[in-house]
Amino acid sequence: MIRYFTEDIVFSLNGKALTKQWLKEVAAREDRLIGNINIIFCSDSYLLEINRKFLSHDYYTDIITFDDCEGTTLNGDLFISIDSVRANAEEYAEGRLNEELDRVMVHGILHLIGYDDHTGKEQQLMRSKENEYLSLRKKFEK
C-alpha cells in the first residue's frame, strides 16, 4: 500500500490513484511487490534536519529514502522536499512540477529496488531507468 503524507507544508498530490498504479507497475517490471511505502512531502528545512540526524549529511537534497524492504517486497519511507522539486523543475524540467515530482518518486522506488547512484555508471543506469519508467507513466495518463 502506498500512502501519502505531508510534514510542515501544505501540498496535495494530483492523481494519487494513477500514481499508485504506475509505481506498482514499476515494481512489477522489476520483479518486486509494493508492500508499505510512505511518501512524505516536506520542506527543504525539514529534509535537511532528517539528512543531518539520520545520515550525518549537512546538505539539501530532494529525496531521502529509508529502506525497510523484505525480500522482493518493497517497504520504506520516501521523504521528498517539495521546495527542491520545485526548484529542480524550474531548472531541469522546463517548469513542469509534476514531471519532476514523478522523477523523484520513481527515483526513490528504484533505490528501494536496489539501484544506487554513487558512481557515474550507477547514475547513468539510474537515469536510464527513471526515463524508462517516466515514459511508462505517460501511458497511465491516457
ABEGO torsion letter per residue (X at the ends): XBBBBBBGBBBBBBGAAAAAAAAAAAAAAAGBBBBBBBBBBBBAAAAAAAAAAAAGBBBBBABBBBBABBEABBBEBBBBBAAAAAAAAAAAAGGBAAAAAAAAAAAAAAAAAGBBAABAAAAAAAAAAAAAAAAAAAAAAX
